[in-house]
Amino acid sequence: MVGRWPGVADRLVTTGSTTHTYAAVFTLVANVGNSRLKPPRVSKHFYCPGLRKLVASWRDPKGMPVPSLDFDRETVDLSEETASKLRRLNIGAGVLHLITGIIMIVAGDRDFSLPVGGFNINGPPGNSLDNGFLNEFFGIPLALQVAKFSLLSALFHFIVGVVAFGAYKKELCRGRNRFRWVEYSLSSTLMIVLIGATTGIIDLAALIGIAFANISMILFGWIMEMVNDSTDPNAKIWFTPFWMGCIAGIGPWLAILVPLWFNLRVDGAEGPPGFVYGIIVSIFFFFNTFAFVAKSVLAWQIFANTLIPQ
């Protein structure tokens, strides 16, 4: 495995740790298909209940154990001055997101909501759509939900800047930031659901699928960051999680754009004004950059729907 994965091999250890549940999985996957390795017996180097017996002790032809990934090795020298600046930056960003959320709650139209429902075919499978009917289950109060997006961002900035700053520093010293992936899995999922709802996706099942596809994309990013050493310029980067995340991430956008294309093909259908397509492109751009400014612009773009006269 060392020869096949030089970028990963540099981060290997044989000491036990609670993170070795992940390590065992990655070690097992990395060695699948490598006929030179075989699991002769259980190794004391792995501590991962449930997976320990399955993974056992992968060994090379010389009988040496192939150890697990080291998720605790510090690869970044983070000075106290830099850490202090990051703390102030997170607190400042949290304050700005908090103010944005409060403004949206106060200024937004609280009566404006997006319908969410489902289609009842009203019969057995294959029944004509003409016999079915649409049920509205509930409405999404758009101003409040977009405000939640900003408030979620504020919450996590305060968590890493105040409550869990020590853990945040350890994450950065190890070349990662899992707080970010947890926050993204919540805030970006909420945003992509709102984008889908504002572009005409009202089916509850579709919105659930969009949400979990987005969460999968974010978790692939988590894996990408965990198994690769971005601080070593000579390390070979394992891009498989990235490409898998791209596949999962394109799903919600296909769900948004493909129905629009089909609807435009209906006889007599009128497409939206040209500027709407520009808005869709800008939303796509800001969503996929997701930096501080991009998140704020994206939130205000979706929030603006509450200000349109009904």
C-alpha positions as CSV (number, residue, x, y, z in Angstrom):
1,M,0.0,0.0,0.0
2,V,2.9,2.4,0.7
3,G,4.0,2.2,-2.8
4,R,0.5,2.7,-4.2
5,W,-0.5,5.5,-1.9
6,P,2.6,7.6,-1.1
7,G,0.6,10.6,-0.1
8,V,-1.4,8.6,2.4
9,A,1.4,6.4,3.6
10,D,3.2,9.4,5.2
11,R,0.3,9.8,7.6
12,L,0.3,6.2,9.0
13,V,0.8,5.0,12.6
14,T,0.1,1.9,14.5
15,T,-1.1,3.3,17.8
16,G,-4.7,2.9,18.9
17,S,-7.1,5.8,18.9
18,T,-10.8,6.4,18.7
19,T,-10.4,7.7,15.1
20,H,-9.1,4.3,14.0
21,T,-12.7,3.2,13.1
22,Y,-12.2,5.5,10.1
23,A,-8.6,4.4,9.6
24,A,-9.6,0.7,9.4
25,V,-12.2,1.4,6.7
26,F,-9.7,3.4,4.6
27,T,-7.0,0.8,5.1
28,L,-9.4,-1.9,4.0
29,V,-10.6,0.0,0.9
30,A,-7.1,0.9,-0.1
31,N,-6.0,-2.7,0.0
32,V,-9.0,-4.2,-1.9
33,G,-7.7,-5.8,-5.0
34,N,-4.1,-5.9,-3.9
35,S,-3.4,-9.7,-4.0
36,R,0.0,-9.3,-2.3
37,L,-1.7,-8.5,1.0
38,K,-3.6,-10.9,3.2
39,P,-5.2,-10.8,6.7
40,P,-3.6,-13.7,8.6
41,R,-4.7,-12.7,12.1
42,V,-6.2,-9.9,14.2
43,S,-3.7,-7.2,15.1
44,K,-3.5,-5.3,18.4
45,H,-2.7,-2.1,16.4
46,F,-6.4,-1.6,15.5
47,Y,-8.9,-0.5,18.0
48,C,-12.3,-0.4,16.2
49,P,-15.0,-2.6,17.6
50,G,-17.0,-4.3,15.0
51,L,-14.5,-3.6,12.2
52,R,-11.5,-5.1,14.0
53,K,-12.3,-8.7,13.2
54,L,-13.2,-7.8,9.6
55,V,-10.1,-5.7,8.9
56,A,-7.8,-7.9,11.0
57,S,-4.1,-7.2,10.3
58,W,-3.3,-6.5,6.7
59,R,0.3,-7.5,6.1
60,D,2.8,-7.1,3.3
61,P,4.8,-10.0,1.8
62,K,7.5,-9.6,4.5
63,G,4.9,-10.0,7.3
64,M,5.1,-6.4,8.4
65,P,1.7,-4.8,9.4
66,V,0.2,-2.2,7.2
67,P,-0.9,0.4,9.8
68,S,-3.8,2.8,9.9
69,L,-4.0,6.5,9.0
70,D,-2.8,8.9,11.5
71,F,-5.5,11.5,12.1
72,D,-3.7,13.0,15.1
73,R,-0.4,14.1,13.5
74,E,0.1,17.9,13.5
75,T,1.2,19.1,10.1
76,V,0.6,22.9,10.5
77,D,2.6,25.3,12.7
78,L,-0.1,27.6,13.9
79,S,1.4,30.5,15.9
80,E,-0.5,32.2,18.7
81,E,-0.6,35.4,16.8
82,T,-2.3,33.7,13.8
83,A,-4.6,31.8,16.1
84,S,-5.7,35.0,17.8
85,K,-6.4,36.7,14.5
86,L,-8.5,33.7,13.4
87,R,-10.4,33.9,16.7
88,R,-11.3,37.5,16.1
89,L,-12.1,36.9,12.5
90,N,-14.6,34.1,13.4
91,I,-16.2,36.2,16.1
92,G,-16.5,39.1,13.7
93,A,-18.0,37.0,11.0
94,G,-20.4,35.5,13.5
95,V,-21.6,39.0,14.5
96,L,-22.1,40.0,10.8
97,H,-24.1,36.8,10.1
98,L,-26.1,37.3,13.3
99,I,-27.0,40.9,12.3
100,T,-27.9,39.7,8.8
101,G,-30.3,37.0,10.2
102,I,-32.0,39.5,12.6
103,I,-32.5,42.0,9.7
104,M,-34.1,39.2,7.6
105,I,-36.4,38.3,10.4
106,V,-37.5,41.9,11.0
107,A,-37.7,43.1,7.4
108,G,-39.0,39.9,5.7
109,D,-42.5,39.2,4.8
110,R,-43.5,36.6,7.4
111,D,-46.6,35.7,5.5
112,F,-44.7,34.7,2.4
113,S,-44.3,30.9,2.1
114,L,-43.4,28.3,-0.5
115,P,-45.8,25.4,-0.8
116,V,-44.6,21.9,-0.3
117,G,-46.8,18.9,-1.2
118,G,-47.0,15.7,-3.1
119,F,-49.0,14.2,-5.9
120,N,-51.5,11.5,-5.1
121,I,-52.0,9.3,-8.2
122,N,-55.4,8.3,-6.7
123,G,-55.3,4.7,-7.9
124,P,-53.0,1.8,-8.6
125,P,-49.5,2.2,-10.2
126,G,-49.8,3.3,-13.8
127,N,-53.0,5.3,-13.2
128,S,-53.4,8.3,-15.4
129,L,-52.1,11.6,-14.0
130,D,-55.5,13.1,-14.9
131,N,-57.1,11.1,-12.2
132,G,-54.7,12.2,-9.5
133,F,-54.5,15.4,-7.4
134,L,-51.9,17.5,-5.7
135,N,-51.9,17.8,-1.9
136,E,-50.2,20.7,-0.1
137,F,-48.6,19.4,3.1
138,F,-47.2,22.6,4.5
139,G,-45.5,25.9,3.6
140,I,-41.9,27.1,4.0
141,P,-41.8,30.6,5.5
142,L,-39.0,31.8,3.2
143,A,-37.8,34.9,5.2
144,L,-37.5,32.8,8.4
145,Q,-35.6,29.9,6.7
146,V,-33.1,32.2,5.0
147,A,-32.6,33.9,8.3
148,K,-31.9,30.5,9.8
149,F,-29.2,30.0,7.2
150,S,-27.4,33.1,8.4
151,L,-28.0,32.3,12.0
152,L,-26.5,28.8,11.5
153,S,-23.4,30.3,10.1
154,A,-23.2,32.7,13.0
155,L,-23.7,29.9,15.5
156,F,-20.7,27.9,14.1
157,H,-18.5,31.0,14.0
158,F,-19.2,31.6,17.6
159,I,-18.6,27.9,18.4
160,V,-15.2,27.8,16.9
161,G,-14.3,31.4,18.0
162,V,-15.5,31.1,21.6
163,V,-16.8,27.8,22.9
164,A,-14.6,25.2,21.2
165,F,-11.6,27.4,20.1
166,G,-9.1,24.9,21.6
167,A,-10.6,22.0,19.5
168,Y,-10.7,24.3,16.5
169,K,-6.9,25.1,16.9
170,K,-6.1,21.4,17.1
171,E,-8.1,20.8,13.9
172,L,-6.1,23.5,12.1
173,C,-2.8,22.2,13.4
174,R,-3.7,18.8,11.9
175,G,-4.5,20.4,8.5
176,R,-8.3,20.1,8.6
177,N,-11.4,21.7,10.0
178,R,-14.3,19.3,10.6
179,F,-16.4,22.1,12.2
180,R,-16.7,23.5,8.7
181,W,-18.1,20.2,7.2
182,V,-20.7,19.9,10.0
183,E,-21.8,23.5,9.4
184,Y,-21.9,23.1,5.6
185,S,-23.9,19.9,5.9
186,L,-26.6,21.9,7.7
187,S,-26.4,25.4,6.2
188,S,-25.7,24.5,2.5
189,T,-28.4,21.8,2.7
190,L,-31.0,24.2,3.9
191,M,-30.0,26.7,1.2
192,I,-30.1,24.1,-1.7
193,V,-33.6,23.1,-0.5
194,L,-34.7,26.7,-0.5
195,I,-33.2,27.2,-4.0
196,G,-35.1,24.2,-5.2
197,A,-38.3,25.4,-3.6
198,T,-38.0,28.9,-5.1
199,T,-37.4,27.5,-8.6
200,G,-40.6,25.4,-8.5
201,I,-39.7,22.1,-6.8
202,I,-42.7,21.6,-4.5
203,D,-42.6,17.8,-4.1
204,L,-41.6,16.8,-0.6
205,A,-39.9,13.6,-1.8
206,A,-37.8,15.5,-4.3
207,L,-36.7,18.0,-1.6
208,I,-35.7,15.2,0.7
209,G,-33.7,13.6,-2.1
210,I,-32.0,17.0,-2.8
211,A,-31.2,17.4,0.8
212,F,-29.5,14.1,1.3
213,A,-27.6,14.3,-2.0
214,N,-26.2,17.6,-0.8
215,I,-25.3,16.1,2.6
216,S,-23.5,13.3,0.8
217,M,-21.5,15.8,-1.2
218,I,-20.4,17.6,2.0
219,L,-19.4,14.3,3.7
220,F,-17.3,13.3,0.7
221,G,-15.5,16.7,1.2
222,W,-14.9,15.7,4.9
223,I,-13.3,12.4,3.7
224,M,-11.2,14.2,1.1
225,E,-9.7,16.4,3.8
226,M,-9.2,13.7,6.3
227,V,-7.2,11.2,4.1
228,N,-5.0,13.7,2.2
229,D,-2.1,15.8,3.5
230,S,-2.6,19.2,1.9
231,T,0.5,20.6,3.7
232,D,2.9,18.3,1.8
233,P,3.5,19.5,-1.7
234,N,5.1,16.2,-2.7
235,A,2.1,14.1,-1.4
236,K,0.0,12.3,-3.9
237,I,-3.6,13.5,-3.5
238,W,-6.4,10.9,-3.5
239,F,-9.1,12.6,-5.6
240,T,-11.7,9.8,-5.4
241,P,-13.8,11.4,-2.6
242,F,-13.7,14.7,-4.6
243,W,-15.1,13.1,-7.8
244,M,-17.7,11.1,-5.8
245,G,-18.7,14.4,-4.1
246,C,-19.1,16.1,-7.5
247,I,-21.4,13.3,-8.7
248,A,-23.6,13.7,-5.6
249,G,-23.4,17.5,-5.8
250,I,-24.6,17.8,-9.4
251,G,-27.8,15.9,-8.5
252,P,-29.7,18.7,-6.9
253,W,-28.8,21.1,-9.8
254,L,-30.0,18.6,-12.3
255,A,-33.3,18.3,-10.3
256,I,-33.6,22.1,-10.5
257,L,-32.7,22.6,-14.2
258,V,-34.1,19.5,-16.0
259,P,-37.7,20.1,-15.0
260,L,-37.4,23.7,-16.2
261,W,-36.2,22.4,-19.6
262,F,-39.1,20.0,-19.9
263,N,-41.6,22.6,-18.9
264,L,-40.3,25.0,-21.6
265,R,-40.9,22.3,-24.2
266,V,-44.6,22.2,-23.5
267,D,-46.7,23.8,-26.3
268,G,-47.7,27.3,-25.5
269,A,-45.3,27.5,-22.5
270,E,-43.6,30.8,-21.9
271,G,-40.2,30.8,-20.5
272,P,-39.0,33.1,-17.7
273,P,-37.5,36.5,-18.6
274,G,-33.8,36.4,-19.6
275,F,-32.6,37.9,-16.4
276,V,-33.9,34.9,-14.5
277,Y,-31.4,32.7,-16.2
278,G,-28.7,35.1,-15.1
279,I,-30.0,34.8,-11.5
280,I,-29.8,31.0,-11.7
281,V,-26.2,31.2,-12.9
282,S,-25.2,33.6,-10.2
283,I,-27.0,31.4,-7.5
284,F,-25.0,28.4,-8.8
285,F,-21.8,30.4,-8.6
286,F,-22.3,31.7,-5.1
287,F,-23.5,28.4,-3.8
288,N,-20.5,26.5,-5.0
289,T,-18.0,29.1,-3.8
290,F,-19.7,29.4,-0.4
291,A,-17.1,31.8,1.1
292,F,-18.3,34.5,3.6
293,V,-19.2,37.1,1.0
294,A,-20.7,34.5,-1.3
295,K,-22.9,33.1,1.5
296,S,-24.2,36.5,2.3
297,V,-24.9,37.4,-1.3
298,L,-26.6,34.1,-1.8
299,A,-28.8,34.5,1.3
300,W,-29.9,38.0,0.1
301,Q,-30.7,36.7,-3.4
302,I,-33.0,34.1,-2.0
303,F,-34.4,36.4,0.6
304,A,-35.3,38.9,-2.2
305,N,-38.2,36.6,-3.2
306,T,-40.1,37.7,-0.1
307,L,-40.0,41.3,-1.3
308,I,-41.7,40.6,-4.7
309,P,-45.3,41.9,-4.7
310,Q,-47.8,39.1,-4.7
